[in-house]
Amino acid sequence: MDKWQPPPAGMMKCNVDVALLAVENFPSADWVLRREDGLFVQACQKMMMGPRNPRLHEVVNLPEALIWMKSKAFRQVAVLFNSLLLVQPLHGINDETNYFGIVVERCRGLLAELDGCSIRFA
């Protein structure tokens, strides 16, 4: 297991992931926000409905996390997300015209509204 790495100075760090809840057998969207010194700030967990498709839930999870950060007025957040499928198009060309492309554009719009937030692959 990798050791937690702090975000750049003056920023918070938000780890975003999807987990399978053992009891309910449903995926959940999970976010943990920490200060640069590693101290816990807040976390959120939401049960996700629909087919058990990890790729689909990963794609849906990121905009949900960004909406959560926006609702809490968090700024200066380094978001770590473990889906290269979504992180790469966010930093490059999005030529998708399907649901995936819509999610990428939604994430870009949310990032523009969140002052000082960035997303990178974890």
Secondary structure, DSSP 8 states (H G I E B T S, - for coil): -------STT-EEEEEEEEEETTTTEEEEEEEEE-TTS-EEEEEEEE--SS--HHHHHHHHHHHHHHHHHHTT--SEEEEES-HHHHHHHHS-----SHHHHHHHHHHHHHHHSTT-EEEE-
